[in-house]
Amino acid sequence: MNSIFIHTYANPTGEETKDESSWLSPFHARVAAIYLQRETGESAAFLPSQAEGLSAPGTEFKFAATEAQLLAEFWQKLGQINKAQKETLVTYNGRKHTVPFLYIRSSINGVAIGNRDLMAERYKLSEHLDLLEAFTFHGIVTRPALLDLARCYSLPLPVTLEGGPMQKLLGAALSAPNKPLWEILAKSGLQYASLTLSLAQCWSKTLRIF
């Protein structure tokens, strides 16, 4: 299994992005960073050029001058992994946010989608496992927040939270090179990806009944 987590960012200056949740819309926001965690222990971070110079043991860093390049690098990496061995992609709320966001932003940027099957079959979990659907049995059980679910399984929490505070950090980091700030953001993104993978392993061991 491989898990992914994305940082999205909406420039708050436009009339269309006044809503604080505009970072959730691929028509108002863009992909700022993508994080990939593999069950092998390896990870990868696809970051904008403002983060150039970051490094961490066991993590491959790719830096892109544009969103299009960032998306292309991600799809290429995912393709390389699946060419060697087909693996399930794991997300949290990926069918409603992560995957559609990646698909639409790739379309807008003219980037070929590297895997067109991630939205194909909701109940076929070998291609894409959305943990929010898996843990709620596709909506039968009340939806838990990701961090609440992590607490239930006593898993370590990321250093930062999503939402408004994250948008401010991303805005500052994208406006100019800021290595210390990108170290925090990258660490957080990799932690979210790692947390998603850990939850997938918990689900697979104890709840995988379909």
PyMOL commands that set and color helices and strands:
alter all, ss='L'
color gray80, all
select helices_A, chain A and resi 15-17+22-24+49-51+67-84+94-109+131-135+146-152+164-175+179-206
alter helices_A, ss='H'
color red, helices_A
select strands_A, chain A and resi 2-9+30-38+43-48+59-64+89-91+128-130
alter strands_A, ss='S'
color yellow, strands_A
deselect
rebuild
show_as cartoon
